[in-house]
Amino acid sequence: MPFETSFIYFPSRLLEVTPADFGLAFEEVYLAAEDGVRIHAWRLPLPSPRFTILFAHGNAGNISHRLDRARLMGSRLAAEVFLFDYRGYGRSEGRPDEGGTYRDARAAYLYLTETRGVPPDRLVLFGESLGSAVVLDLALERAARALVLESPFTSIPDMARLVLPWLPLSALLQTRYDNLAKVGGLKVPLLVLHGDRDEVVPFAQGQRVFEAAPEPKRFHRIAGAGHNDTYLRGGEAYWAVLDEFLRQGPLAAEGRS
């Protein structure tokens, strides 16, 4: 397991900036996951938000590295954003593993819906890269307005075959994050965003996840975008697609691509 987790997770403990550095109002939050692990989060409130976005980040860094995007989500989508760090990342306790990341996301969801009273029909689950697997698992068991997966992969074994094709790792890995097997069980509207020059997760993997999902769903190809510059390369079209999809909610699902 130590080698396996080092292949999948690249956490940083240092919070390089805070929302205050961006001039953002924020609330610092600590949550207790089901197994007692203490999780750190930031809530970025707005006076009258249209939506609340529960943001699950990728496998490297921590929530401080997602503040620029969170700031834009607030201004471009009129959305309150809730950023949480998985166990082992930033100020969150513990060490990351697949089951732990799912528990961390459930703790964030319960905080928003029960403590903050956010109605599920105003709650958007947004995951980038590794976070796409985390929020997909959450969406299978909890109600939400919509699910947004950015740069989703099919599974960890598929990624292992891609990154280390000469090693027979895929059959030995305990960590699965099997998006392709799970996505067929979705019952919420789905938007998949993927850069067509993604150098980490192949564009084709995002397409396969989308194709396996039930309606209602929508796919948006981000021309020229790699893995980490989607919202920058995507320009106005990126924000327009997100805004339209979230405004329409369940009606966002016309299977357009």
Order of alpha helices (4+ residues) and beta strands (2+ residues): alpha-beta-beta-beta-beta-beta-alpha-beta-alpha-beta-alpha-beta-alpha-alpha-beta-alpha-beta-alpha-alpha
